[in-house]
Amino acid sequence: MWCDDPLSLKTLPWKAPASHKRCAEDVRPIFWAQRPKSYIHRTKEWDDFPNGRWGNSSSPAFGELADYHLFYLRTRWKPERLRVMWGEELNCPEDVFHVFECYLTGNKNKNGVKVTSLPWNDDELAMETSLLTQQLAAINRRGVLTINSQPAVNGRSSSDPVVGWGEKGGFVYQKAYLEFFCSPSFMRALMTVLVDYPQVNYHIVNRQGTENMTNCDSYQPIAVTWGVFPGMEIIQPTVVDPVSFHIWKDEAFMLWGTHWASLYSPESTSHHIISHIQNTYYLVNLVDNDFVTGNVLFQLVNKVLDGMSKASSPTTETDQNSLPSSSSSSS
């Protein structure tokens, strides 16, 4: 249980479960990176687990989001504590943006309390997120609500204290990845700007799944993390899989309601704000395939935001006049 080199225990970018049944598992979709307990629970009935390659999967049999799943995966925090972190009362969408920003920066919220979790994160931020903190905080402040990300990495040592994993003497690689919720107006502007970034793969979907936009193959996964080690084949433990993304989006949108909106009375402004985001926003994932040059994803997102500002189109557009502005009072 005691070890001189803690990094030697990190055989993969994600924490492997202590299960003999899953001992050969070495590939997972990136979407559950911050909710590993959920992924383990939803795949517990599998007979075999991906090893070496995720493969071309057209129908991965993930467990349904039944009531017992929701009970098993409930947050460890009491509702009273969550309201203190996420807002005793929400008066406008900007209050939600502020919670996301505080989570990323570690700054105290309006209640003078640190936000140490969000519905999409089981624990505090991963170490590699510290490389992106300021950039993430800046776009969350403007209404691009990130729930998962990773920086580009090009041949860093497997012993690197922040991004390293696997056997000693190896080298690790990552494509930059960004996943977030955004408003309808941002989505429309994003689709226009993406034309200028052919090296970026995207997948955009609404809660209902009726709008599904991507420039990826419908079934082919994209490797976003891989490692090269002495005497071994290349290991690619993290992928962006388009089929799994549709499975994940149901869980991701559900969490707005089960974990956040449920903290408030159904008739309250707070509940209405969260429910409106849940029902109208889009879930987006972006992959920058040029891991050598660096990460253009924040440049892309800021280009969208700046263009919207110049056009006087707020990122908090709701396509209806049902939400209060930041100057409105809560009822």
SVG drawing of the C-alpha trace seen along z (x, -y; Angstrom):
<svg xmlns="http://www.w3.org/2000/svg" viewBox="-45 -45 58 57">
<polyline fill="none" stroke="black" stroke-width="0.4" points="0.0,0.0 3.0,-2.3 5.1,-3.2 8.1,-5.5 6.7,-6.5 2.9,-7.1 3.0,-7.7 3.9,-4.1 0.4,-3.2 -1.2,-5.3 -1.2,-2.7 -3.8,-4.5 -5.1,-8.1 -8.2,-7.0 -8.4,-5.1 -8.8,-1.4 -11.4,0.3 -10.3,3.0 -12.2,5.7 -10.8,8.9 -13.5,8.9 -12.2,5.6 -8.5,6.3 -7.8,6.3 -9.9,3.2 -7.7,0.4 -10.0,-1.8 -12.9,-4.0 -14.9,-6.9 -13.7,-10.3 -17.2,-11.4 -17.3,-9.7 -13.8,-10.9 -15.2,-12.9 -17.9,-10.4 -16.0,-7.0 -18.5,-5.5 -21.3,-6.0 -19.4,-4.4 -18.5,-1.4 -22.1,-1.0 -23.6,-1.4 -21.2,1.2 -21.2,3.7 -23.2,6.2 -20.7,6.4 -19.1,9.8 -16.0,8.4 -14.3,5.0 -12.4,3.1 -8.8,4.1 -6.3,2.5 -8.9,0.8 -12.4,-0.5 -13.4,0.7 -16.2,-0.2 -19.3,0.0 -22.8,-0.6 -24.7,0.4 -22.8,0.5 -25.1,1.9 -24.9,-0.6 -27.3,-0.2 -30.4,-2.3 -30.8,-5.4 -33.4,-3.6 -34.4,-4.8 -32.0,-2.4 -29.1,-3.8 -30.1,-7.3 -30.2,-6.2 -26.9,-4.5 -25.2,-7.4 -26.6,-10.2 -24.3,-12.9 -22.6,-12.4 -23.4,-16.0 -26.6,-16.9 -29.1,-19.2 -28.4,-22.0 -24.7,-21.9 -25.3,-21.9 -27.6,-24.9 -24.8,-26.8 -22.4,-25.9 -24.6,-26.2 -26.9,-29.0 -29.5,-29.4 -31.4,-31.4 -30.7,-31.9 -31.9,-35.1 -30.5,-34.8 -28.4,-32.5 -25.3,-34.5 -25.6,-33.1 -25.2,-29.6 -22.2,-30.8 -20.6,-32.1 -20.9,-28.7 -19.1,-27.0 -16.4,-29.7 -15.9,-29.4 -15.6,-25.6 -12.7,-26.0 -10.8,-28.8 -11.3,-27.7 -12.6,-31.1 -15.4,-31.5 -18.9,-32.0 -21.4,-34.7 -22.1,-32.9 -18.4,-32.9 -18.1,-29.1 -15.8,-27.2 -17.6,-25.2 -15.9,-21.8 -18.2,-19.8 -20.6,-20.0 -23.3,-17.5 -20.9,-16.2 -17.9,-15.8 -17.6,-13.2 -14.5,-14.8 -12.4,-18.0 -10.6,-19.0 -8.1,-16.7 -4.5,-17.9 -4.2,-18.5 -7.1,-20.9 -4.8,-23.3 -3.0,-23.8 -6.3,-25.3 -7.9,-26.9 -7.7,-30.6 -8.9,-29.8 -11.7,-27.6 -12.8,-30.2 -12.9,-33.0 -15.3,-31.1 -17.5,-29.8 -17.9,-33.4 -19.3,-34.2 -21.8,-31.3 -19.9,-28.4 -20.4,-25.8 -17.6,-23.3 -17.9,-19.9 -14.8,-18.1 -11.5,-19.0 -7.9,-18.0 -4.9,-19.9 -2.9,-18.9 0.2,-16.9 3.0,-16.0 5.5,-13.4 5.7,-14.2 7.4,-11.8 5.1,-9.1 6.6,-10.1 5.3,-13.7 3.6,-14.7 0.6,-16.3 -0.1,-14.4 2.0,-11.3 0.7,-7.7 1.8,-4.2 5.2,-2.5 8.4,-4.4 10.4,-5.4 7.4,-6.0 5.9,-9.0 2.3,-10.2 0.2,-12.2 -3.2,-13.9 -5.4,-15.7 -7.0,-18.8 -10.6,-18.1 -13.4,-20.4 -17.0,-19.5 -19.6,-22.1 -23.2,-23.2 -24.1,-26.2 -27.1,-28.4 -28.9,-28.1 -27.4,-31.4 -23.9,-30.3 -24.5,-27.0 -25.6,-28.8 -22.6,-31.1 -20.3,-28.1 -21.4,-26.2 -20.4,-29.2 -16.9,-29.6 -16.1,-25.8 -15.8,-26.1 -12.5,-28.0 -11.1,-25.1 -11.0,-21.9 -8.6,-20.2 -11.4,-20.2 -13.9,-17.4 -17.2,-18.4 -20.4,-16.7 -23.3,-18.8 -26.6,-17.5 -29.7,-18.8 -31.4,-17.1 -34.0,-15.4 -31.5,-14.1 -33.6,-15.7 -30.7,-17.9 -27.5,-16.0 -24.6,-17.8 -21.1,-16.3 -18.3,-16.2 -17.2,-12.7 -18.0,-9.2 -21.2,-8.0 -19.5,-5.0 -15.8,-5.4 -14.1,-6.5 -11.3,-9.0 -8.3,-8.3 -7.6,-11.3 -5.0,-9.9 -2.3,-7.4 1.1,-6.3 4.3,-4.8 6.3,-2.5 9.4,-0.3 8.7,3.2 4.9,2.6 2.3,1.8 0.9,-1.7 -1.8,-2.0 -4.8,-4.3 -6.9,-4.4 -9.2,-7.3 -11.5,-7.8 -14.3,-10.1 -16.9,-7.6 -19.9,-9.1 -22.3,-6.3 -21.3,-6.5 -21.8,-10.3 -25.5,-9.8 -25.6,-7.5 -23.7,-10.1 -25.8,-13.1 -28.9,-11.6 -27.0,-11.3 -25.4,-14.8 -28.7,-16.5 -30.5,-14.5 -28.1,-15.7 -29.3,-19.3 -32.7,-18.2 -31.9,-15.4 -28.9,-17.1 -29.5,-20.8 -33.1,-21.8 -34.4,-19.4 -32.8,-21.6 -35.5,-24.2 -39.3,-24.5 -40.8,-23.7 -42.5,-27.1 -39.3,-29.1 -37.2,-31.2 -34.2,-29.1 -35.9,-25.9 -37.1,-27.6 -33.6,-28.8 -32.0,-25.4 -34.8,-23.6 -34.6,-26.1 -30.9,-25.4 -31.5,-21.7 -34.2,-21.8 -32.8,-24.4 -29.0,-24.3 -26.8,-22.0 -24.1,-19.6 -20.9,-20.0 -17.6,-18.2 -14.6,-19.4 -11.4,-17.6 -8.4,-19.4 -6.5,-16.8 -3.4,-18.9 -1.7,-17.9 1.7,-19.1 0.9,-22.8 -1.2,-23.1 -4.7,-23.8 -6.9,-26.0 -10.2,-25.2 -10.1,-28.2 -9.2,-30.5 -12.2,-29.0 -14.6,-29.5 -13.5,-33.0 -13.8,-33.9 -17.5,-32.8 -18.0,-34.8 -16.3,-37.9 -18.3,-37.8 -21.5,-37.5 -20.6,-40.5 -19.9,-42.6 -23.3,-41.6 -24.9,-42.4 -26.2,-38.8 -25.8,-37.8 -24.7,-34.2 -27.6,-34.0 -30.2,-34.1 -33.1,-31.9 -35.2,-32.4 -38.0,-33.5 -38.6,-36.1 -39.1,-33.6 -35.9,-34.1 -35.1,-37.2 -32.0,-39.3 -29.2,-39.8 -30.9,-43.0 -34.2,-41.2 -35.2,-40.1 -36.2,-36.6 -39.7,-35.8"/>
</svg>
